[in-house]
């Protein structure tokens, strides 16, 4: 609630000052729900190599969507996934991040922050739309919502997080993988 009040206040001040910020969510398909078969996709990674969901058949896949490379919340979330990467490896899981950023933007961020997992570029928001992740428009800037899909080794969506706290999200995802392996 407090976050929404602050955002409304910032937009109100910006509008009053003539900055002209307009934010609205672009229409998207319904969010893929737990129990559904995860739609396959292919997107380029930071290495500019194609990555498909089917490349990870037999593994848990943490498919997380985030707003923007090198922003505060996104950096916290990515660093926490990187911190826990050995735990994901031990759980037979991979982490795939998706944003509307470009391959070049991902390459720069991964080099700077030494991320070893894949960041996938979806500037045309094809996969973002496929999974029903809302896109917010701020003038010419577009950002995907922060949402995560946990996909089982057999390709089904096990859990969807539509509201993500980047500070604790990696821990939540690992706990969910552990709970579903039993």
Secondary structure, DSSP 8 states (H G I E B T S, - for coil): -HHHHHHHHHHHHHHHTT----EEEE-------TTSB----EEEETTS-EEEGGGGTTSEEEEEE-S-TT-HHHHHHHHHHHHTHHHHHHTTEEEEEEESS-HHHHHHHHHHHT--SEEEE-TT-HHHHHTT--EEEETTEEEE--EEEEE-TTSBEEEEESS--TTTHHHHHHHHHHHH--
